[in-house]
Amino acid sequence: MASAPSPTPPPPPLAAAPSLWPWRIRAVGAGLGLVYLSVFLYQTLAIREGLDPWGHPPGHDFLTFYAAALLARAGQAALAYDPLALFATFRQVLGVSALDFPNPWYYPPFTLLLIAPLACLPYVVAIFAWSLGSLAGYLVLLTRAIAPHPLTLWVALGFPGIMANLAYGQTGFWTALFLGSGLYLLPRRAFLAGALLGLATCKPHLGLLVPVALVAGRFWSALAGFGATVAVLVSVSFAAFGLDTWQAFFAILPLPLRSLQGDSPRWPQMITPFAGLRLLGFGPEAAGLAQGVITLGVVLTIIWFWSSGRASAPVRAAALALGALLATPHGFDYDLPVLALVLGWMWQERGQTGWRRGETIQWWLLWSLPFLGRGLASTIGLPITPLILLLSLASLARRVAASPGAENTCRSADHRTA
């Protein structure tokens, strides 16, 4: 008796089998990218009485970066951590006497080293340099390194995470650029990779898992580069801005933690398990306990992925990026540009090992998450973003569990000789 034919595997997300797909993807990607750019230009240039058409500062959160850069350049870096001094600088930049924009500066002092040059530019020019410059680097990384494919640019241009970051003038592109470049170079130039990963600590809560992964994977050269970069940044910022700036930074750190204890109108914008549970009505204690359990699970998963030799380089990288978003109680939708890297690494892995049933839908769901997650959380109070991130990490874990136990051949030279 003839054996039953094996089931046909599902097509990958960018499969060329349907002849209409490529031009549709190009058209949709170009159209969405044009919409994102148009909204960005409108909110940046259509200024009336110092504010954008929605009554916010042009560049939104970027105003905080620019004001902090002005204070650092004026030799008053410690005042960046004084909300009253910072808000006075806001009003000075915009020429607005009354401004309701309570957005303190929480970044470590070494971040001031990286943004200080912005203070040399006029405010609107600095917005363009910050947002569009980082976007260009982000797109080059995606199209040339992470997922070199004829359709990558168009899928990336339409990715809703671009709009989330452009709208807020935030660090999402920079964080993705440092993290993605470091992980791309890890098997090739380990020390340089570690140095780039060290730059990701400018957003500290998104860089906490990096040393865990490097130690678990025994990437000692990369760990040395990571440590050297952080040490240099701390030392130079200490020399440039003084001890009082670091004291001011540590003094303000409890403020964002206290903000998680009360009710917040920003729960729908946040992407973490803690925020999702708070949006559903759970108290801070229950949400904090659940976040702690999830964080521990994420850390153990990253250690497993990076130490076992069962996970390929793209899977390890995707897991680390997803874990960085899940392991902290404090994260927003403008941090989601890193998901485009995850999608690229998933494409690499599944292009080599095949697509399983349901993974194509999951891939597109993750692509749409910056729009879909914020929309459902804001309209009906349903926080699907942390759930989808957890399911995506679980999908990678399922692949790792089913993979052979042989040592991964993609490890770096310093790992093989350790």
N, C-alpha and C positions, 0 to 999 in steps of 0.2 A: 504494500500500500504506500502510495506516495505521501511524503510528509507534507503537512500544511505549510503554505508559504509564510515566511516571516513577515510581520507587520512592517509597513513602510514607515520609516522614521519621519517625524515632522520636519518641514523645511526650516532653515535658519531665518532670522528676521529680515535679512537683506537678500533673500534668495532671488536669483535671476530667472527662476522658472516662469513666473508670470511676466510676460514681456512688458506689461504696462507699469510694473513696479518701479523700475529705475527713474523714469521721468516723473512719475507721481511723487516719489520721495524727494527728487530735486525741486519740484514745484512747491510742495508743502514746506520743505525746509527753507527754501528761499523766501517764501511768503511769510512764514512765521518769523524768520530772522529780520525781515524788513519791518514787520510790526514791532518787534522788540526794539529795534534801532530807532524807529519813529517815535515810540513812546519815550525812550530815553532822551532823544533830542528835544522833544516837546517839554518834558518836565525840567530839563536843564536850561533851555533857552527862553521858554515862554515865562519870564519872570515879571511879576508885578509886585511892587513895593517889597522887593527882596525875597518873595516866596514863589514857589511854583504854583501851577493852576489848582493844586489840591490843598494849598495852604501850608505845605511843608517846605523846609529849606531845600533849595536845589541841591541834588546829590544826596539828600536825606542823611543817612548815617555818615557819609563822607565828611560832612561838616565837622564831626567830632575829630576825625583824623586830621583835617586841615588845621583846626584850632589847636590841637595838641602839637602839631608840627610848628605852628607859629610861636607857641610858647617855648618850645625846645630851642628854636633858632634864636629867640630873644634871650636865652640864658635863664629861662624860668620854667624848666621842665617839670619841677615838682608841682607847679600850679596846674599842670594838666590833670592832676588827681584831686584838685580842689574844685568841686562842682560849681561853686559860685564864680570862681575865676574863669573856669572854662565856659560857662554860660555867658559871662560878660564878653568873652572873646567871640562867641557865636554872634552876638548882637553887633559887635564891631565889624565882623566880616561881612554880614548881610546888610548893615546899615538899618537895622530894625530895632526900635527902642523897646518894643514888647514882643517877646518870642517865647512861646510855650513849647519847648523842645528839651525836656529833661533827659539827656542822653550822656551819662558820664563816660569817662575814659577808663577802661579796665585793663588795657593791654600792658604787658611788662615793659619796663623802661627801654630794653634793647629794641623794641619795635619802633621807638622814636628815632633810632639811628636810620632805619630803612625809609621812614616817611618824611624825615626832616627836609629833603630836597624839594618836596611839594610846596613848602613855604616860600620858595623862590619864584613861584608861578602865581599869576592871578587866579582867583578862586575857580572860575568856570574853566579856564585852561587846565588847571590841576585836576578837575573832575574828569575831563576827557583823557588826560594822560594816565590817570589812575585806572579808570574803568576800561577804556578801549585798548590801552597798552597791555593790561593784563589779559583781556579777552583775546587779543591777537596771539600772545604767547600760549594761552590755553588751547586755542584752535590748532596752532602749529604742533603742539605736543600730541593732541589727539590724532591728527591726520598723518603726521610723519612718524610717530613712534608707537603710540598705544594701539591704534587700529588703522594702519595704512590700507585704505580701500577706496575705490572711486566714489562711493556714496557717503563716506564718513563725514565729510565736510557738511553735507546737506542735512544729515541726521543730527549733527552737532549744532548747526545753526538753528534748527527748529526745537532743540531741547529746551523745555520750559525753565530749567535751572538758570539759563542765561538771563531771562527776564527777571527772575527773582533777585539775582545779584546786581544787575544793572539798575534796577529800581531803587535799591538801597545803598548803592555805592559802597558795597562791603568788600570783604577780603576773600570771597569764595573762589574767584579765579586764581588769586595768588596762592591760597592754600592748596588748591588742586594742582597748580603748576609745580610747587615745591615737592609735594608728596608724589605726584605722578612722575616727575623727572627723576627723583631719587630712586623710586622703585624700578623705573625703566633701566637706569644705569647700574643697579645693584649687581647683576651678574657680570657686568663689563668693567666698571670703574668703581670699585667698592668704596674707597675712601671718599671720592667725590660724591657718590650717591649718599653716603652718610652725612656729608656736609649739607647737601640740599635738603635732606630730611630734617637736619637740625634747624634749618630756616623755618620749617613748618611749625616750630615751637613758638613762633610769634603769635600763634593762636594756641595757647598752651593746652587747653582741654582737648584739642583735636590731635595733638602730637604725643599724648601720654603713652599710647600703645606702641609707638615706634621702637623705643629701646627694648620693650618686652619682646617684640618680634625679632629684633636683631640678636638678642641674647639667645632666644629659643632656637633660632636658625644657625647660631654660631658664626655669624658674619662679623668677625672681630675687627677687620679693617673698616667696615662701614660703621661699626659702633665707635671706633676711634674717631672717625670723621665727624660723626654726630656729636660726640662729647667735646671734640675740639671746637666745633662751630659754636655750640652753646656756651662753652667757656670763654671764647673770644668775644661773643656778643655781650655776655654779662660783664666781662672785664672792661671792654671799651665803653659800654654804657655807664659803668660805675665811674670811670675816669672822666667821661664827658659831662655827666649830669650830676654826679655826686651822690653821697650816701643818703641825703635827704629825699632824693627822688625815689630811691628804692624803699625807704621808710614810708613815703606817701603811698606807694603802690601797695605795700602789704597792709597799710591802714585801711584802704578802700576795698580790699578784697571781700570782706564779709558782706558788703552791700549787695552784690548780685546774688549771694547765697540767701540773704534775708528776703530778697524779692521772690524767691521760690516758695516761701512759707505762706504768703498770703494769696489772695485772689489776684489774677492778672488778666488783663484784656488781651495779652499776647500769647495765651496758651494755644490758640488755633495756628499761630505762625510757627510755633516750636515743633520740633520733630523727634523729640526724645521720648522714651517710654514714660519717664516721670511726668512730662508735660501732658502726654496723652491720657494718663490716668487722672491727672488733675482736671483736665477738661471733662472727663467722664464723671467728675464729682467726688473722687477719692480725696481724702485728706493728705496733708504733706507727709505724715508718718507712714501710711500705707503705701503711698506712691514712692517714697524714699526707700522703703524696704524692698519693694518690687524692683526699683532701679538698681539697688545694690545687688540683688540676686542676678539680674540680667547682666550687670557689669562683670560680676565674677564669672558667669557663664561665657561671656564674650572673651574675657582674658584667657580662660582655660582653652577655649576654641582656638584662639590665635596661637597659643603655645603648642597645641596639638598640630595645627596646620604647618607651623614653621619648624617644628622639631622632628616630625615623624618621617619625613622623606616621602610621604605619600602624595602630597599636594604639589602640583606644578607651580611654576613661577607666576603665571597669570592668576591662578586660584589664590595663592598666598597674598598677592597684591590686592585683589578684589576683596578678600576677607578682611585685610587690615583696614582698607578704606571704609567698608561697612561697619566694622567694629569701632572705628574712631567716632562714627556718628551715633552709635548705640551706647557706648560706654560712659557717656557723660549725661548728667541731667540738664545741661545747658547747651542748647543748639537750636538753630533757626533755619528756615527754609532757604535763606541766602547762603547756607553752607552746603547746599545740595549740588553745586556744580561738580563736586567730586564724583557724583553718580555717573557722569558721562565716562569717566575713567573706568569705573566698575563695569559699565556696559561694554567698553572696549576690551577689557580683560576677559569678560565672559565670552565675547565673540571669539577671541583668540583660542580660549580653552575648548569651546564647543565646536569650533571649526576643525580642531585636531581630533577630538574624541567623539563628535557627533552630538546631535540635539535630541534630548529625551522629550517624551510627551509632556506637554504643558509648559515647556521652557520658553517657547517662542512667545506665548501670551505673557509669561512672567517678565520676559525681556522688555516688551513694549509697555507693560504696566510700570516697570521701574523707570522707563524713559518718561512716562507721563506723570510720574509721582509729584514733582514740584508743583504742578498745576492741580492735579486731582486731589492730592492730600490736603493742600491749603483750602481748596474749594469745599470739600466735604467737611473739614473741621470748622470752617467759618459759617457754613450754611446750616448744617444739621448736627454739628457737634460730634462728628464721627472721626476720630483721629486714626486714620489708616496708615499714616506714614511710618511710625515705628513698627507696626505689624508687618508691613511689606518689607521693610529692611530686615526684620528678624527672619521672615520666610525666605528672603534671598540668601541670607547667611546659612540658614538651614539647608537650602538647596545645594549650596557649595559643600556643606558638610556631608550631605548624602553622596555627592560625587567622590569626595575624598575617602569616605568609608568604603566605597565600592571599588576604589582604584587599587592596583597592585602595590605591594609593600616595598617594592624595589626603591633604592635610593634615587632621588630625583637628579637627573643628569644636568639640570639647569642651574645647579648651585654655583656660586662663584668660586674662583680659584683659592681665595683665602679660606673658604669653608672647607674645600677638599683637602687642604694641607694642614688644617688646624689639628 
